[in-house]
C-alpha cells in the first residue's frame, strides 16, 4: 500500500526548482506547461503543493484582486494539476483538499491523468484531441477525412507557400488581429512572450502558410518536448479557411514528424466545429477536467457565476 506521505503548501520563493523539474522529468504525466521555466514566464505568481521530497507536485498559479486570492489557468497553459508517478484518484483528492483556504476562487484545469472524485463539486468535462505520429505519413494521411484532403489540395492549387521558422512576432501580430477582445486582456502577455521567446526557442518550430501575394494566412509555433508536440501559439487570418491554409500547415507538420513517435497535442477546444476539425486528421479524444469552485463570501459569491462555457459541458 502506498505511503500517503505529507503534502505541504510552499510559496514560490521556497520552491527548489531543480527538484521540481526532476520530478516533472520522471513523472508519468509530465507536460511542458509544468516545468518551472514555463510557469515562471506564464504565471504572474505561482506557489505549490509538494508531496514529501518532490515525489509529486501541483503548481498553484494565482492572482490577487483587492484582498481576494484566486487560482487560474495562465496564458497558453490549457492544463496543469498533479504531476508525478502513479497518480491515482486518491492522491489527486488529497492534493485538492490541501489547497489553502485563502484561495477563495478556483478555476483550474487538471491534466488528463488526474481523475477527480465526484465529491468535488463544480467539475466539468473538457475536450482535447491528440494524434499519434508513430506511424508513417502515408498511414496517418489515410485516416484524414475527405474534407481535410480537399482543403490541402485547395491550398496547393491556390499556390499557397509554406515557410518554416518564421518570426514569432508575425504570429503574435496575427493572433492579436484574430482575437481583438482577447487581446485587450492579454496584450501585455503577448508582448512579454515576444520579448522573452528565446526561453522557448529550444523547444519550438514555427510554420506559416502564405498567400502567393505574400499575406500570412495561417501560422503556428509548435513546441516539442519529451515525446509530445503542442499546437501551441496559433494565428489565422480570416481568409485562411477560404484557402485551406490551416489544413496545409498541420499536414506539413505531420509530414515532418511522422514516424517520430511523438504525440501531437491539439490543446483542445470546447467549440464543436474546432473539435471536429481536429478529429478529421484522425485525432482521438483525451478529455480532462476543469474545477470551478467559488468560496467567496456573501454577497460576492453571487457575483462570480460559473462560466457559461463550463455549464454547457457538464457531463
SVG drawing of the C-alpha trace seen along z (x, -y; Angstrom):
<svg xmlns="http://www.w3.org/2000/svg" viewBox="-26 -46 44 48">
<polyline fill="none" stroke="black" stroke-width="0.4" points="0.0,0.0 1.4,-3.4 2.5,-5.6 0.2,-8.6 3.1,-10.9 2.8,-14.6 1.6,-17.3 2.9,-20.8 2.0,-24.2 5.0,-26.3 5.4,-29.7 7.3,-30.4 10.5,-31.6 10.7,-28.3 10.5,-26.0 13.6,-24.0 13.5,-24.4 16.0,-21.6 14.0,-19.1 10.8,-20.4 12.0,-19.9 13.5,-16.5 10.0,-15.5 8.5,-16.5 11.3,-14.8 10.4,-11.5 6.6,-11.9 4.2,-9.6 2.3,-12.7 4.9,-15.5 3.9,-18.3 6.0,-21.2 3.5,-23.5 4.5,-22.0 8.2,-22.9 9.4,-25.8 10.8,-27.8 7.3,-27.7 5.4,-28.6 7.8,-31.4 7.1,-33.0 3.4,-32.4 2.1,-32.8 2.0,-36.2 2.6,-34.3 2.7,-30.7 3.1,-28.7 2.9,-24.9 1.8,-21.8 4.6,-19.3 4.3,-15.6 7.2,-14.6 10.5,-15.4 9.1,-16.3 7.6,-12.9 4.6,-14.6 3.8,-18.3 1.0,-20.6 1.6,-24.2 -0.8,-26.9 -0.8,-29.9 -2.7,-32.7 -3.7,-36.3 -4.8,-38.8 -7.6,-41.3 -8.1,-43.6 -7.8,-41.1 -9.0,-38.1 -6.6,-35.4 -7.8,-33.2 -6.3,-30.3 -6.4,-30.5 -5.0,-28.9 -2.1,-31.1 -1.7,-32.3 -1.2,-29.5 -1.5,-26.9 -4.5,-24.7 -3.9,-22.2 -1.9,-21.7 -2.9,-19.7 -0.9,-17.0 2.3,-15.6 4.4,-12.6 4.4,-8.8 1.4,-6.6 -1.0,-9.5 -4.4,-8.0 -7.7,-9.5 -7.0,-9.2 -3.8,-11.3 -5.5,-13.9 -8.2,-14.2 -5.6,-14.7 -3.9,-17.5 -7.2,-19.2 -8.1,-19.1 -4.7,-20.6 -5.2,-23.8 -5.1,-26.6 -8.4,-28.2 -7.1,-31.6 -7.7,-30.8 -11.4,-31.7 -12.0,-31.3 -10.5,-28.3 -10.7,-28.0 -8.2,-25.2 -7.9,-22.6 -6.3,-19.3 -4.2,-17.1 -5.8,-14.0 -4.1,-11.7 -5.8,-13.4 -9.1,-11.6 -11.3,-13.7 -13.6,-12.2 -17.2,-13.1 -17.2,-14.6 -15.6,-17.7 -18.5,-19.7 -18.5,-22.0 -16.3,-19.9 -16.6,-20.0 -15.5,-17.6 -13.4,-19.4 -12.3,-18.3 -8.8,-17.8 -7.6,-15.8 -4.2,-14.1 -2.8,-12.4 -0.1,-9.7 2.8,-10.4 4.3,-6.9 3.2,-5.7 4.4,-6.6 3.0,-9.8 1.1,-7.6 -0.6,-5.6 -1.6,-8.8 -2.9,-10.5 -5.0,-7.5 -7.1,-8.5 -7.6,-12.1 -11.2,-12.9 -12.2,-13.8 -12.7,-17.4 -9.1,-17.7 -7.7,-16.2 -9.8,-18.6 -8.6,-21.6 -5.0,-20.6 -5.5,-20.4 -7.2,-23.7 -4.2,-25.4 -1.8,-23.8 -3.8,-24.8 -4.1,-28.3 -0.3,-28.5 0.0,-28.9 3.6,-28.8 4.9,-27.1 7.7,-28.8 9.3,-27.4 11.0,-29.2 9.1,-32.4 9.4,-35.2 7.2,-34.7 6.2,-38.4 4.4,-37.7 2.4,-35.1 1.7,-37.2 0.5,-40.1 -1.9,-37.7 -3.2,-36.4 -3.9,-40.0 -5.8,-40.8 -7.7,-37.5 -8.8,-37.9 -9.3,-41.6 -11.4,-41.1 -8.9,-38.6 -6.0,-40.9 -7.4,-43.6 -6.9,-41.2 -3.6,-39.5 -1.9,-42.2 0.8,-42.7 1.3,-39.0 1.7,-38.7 4.4,-41.5 6.2,-39.7 6.1,-36.5 7.7,-38.2 10.4,-39.7 11.3,-36.5 10.7,-34.0 14.3,-32.9 13.3,-30.8 11.0,-28.7 13.2,-28.6 15.0,-25.3 11.6,-23.6 10.0,-25.4 9.5,-25.4 7.3,-27.8 5.3,-27.3 3.5,-29.8 1.3,-29.4 1.4,-32.5 -0.8,-33.6 1.1,-33.9 0.9,-37.7 2.8,-37.4 0.0,-37.7 0.3,-35.4 -2.8,-33.2 -2.2,-30.6 0.6,-30.2 1.7,-28.3 4.5,-27.9 4.7,-24.2 6.5,-23.2 8.0,-19.7 9.4,-18.1 9.6,-14.5 7.7,-12.9 4.8,-15.4 4.4,-18.2 2.0,-21.0 -0.1,-23.0 0.7,-26.0 0.6,-29.5 -1.9,-29.7 -2.7,-32.7 -5.1,-32.5 -6.2,-35.3 -10.0,-35.4 -9.3,-34.3 -7.3,-31.2 -10.3,-29.0 -11.1,-30.1 -7.7,-28.9 -7.4,-25.7 -4.4,-27.2 -4.7,-25.6 -5.1,-22.0 -2.0,-22.6 0.0,-23.8 -0.9,-20.9 -0.4,-18.4 3.2,-19.7 4.0,-19.4 2.6,-15.8 4.8,-15.1 7.9,-16.4 7.3,-14.4 5.6,-11.3 7.4,-8.2 8.9,-10.2 6.7,-8.6 5.6,-12.0 2.0,-12.7 0.6,-15.8 -1.4,-17.7 -4.0,-20.0 -4.6,-21.6 -8.3,-21.0 -11.4,-23.1 -14.8,-23.1 -16.1,-24.6 -17.6,-21.8 -16.5,-23.0 -12.9,-23.1 -13.1,-19.7 -14.5,-18.2 -11.6,-19.8 -9.0,-18.1 -10.9,-14.8 -10.8,-15.0 -7.0,-14.4 -7.7,-11.2 -7.1,-12.7 -8.6,-10.9 -10.1,-12.4 -8.0,-13.0 -10.6,-14.6 -9.7,-16.5 -11.4,-18.1 -11.9,-21.7 -12.8,-22.6 -14.6,-25.9 -15.1,-26.4 -16.4,-29.6 -15.7,-30.0 -16.2,-33.8 -18.2,-35.2 -21.7,-36.5 -22.6,-38.6 -19.5,-38.2 -20.2,-34.5 -23.3,-35.5 -21.4,-38.0 -19.0,-35.4 -21.0,-32.8 -19.8,-29.6 -18.7,-30.5 -21.4,-29.7 -19.0,-27.5 -18.4,-25.3 -22.1,-24.9 -22.6,-23.5 -20.0,-20.8 -21.4,-19.3 -21.3,-15.5"/>
</svg>
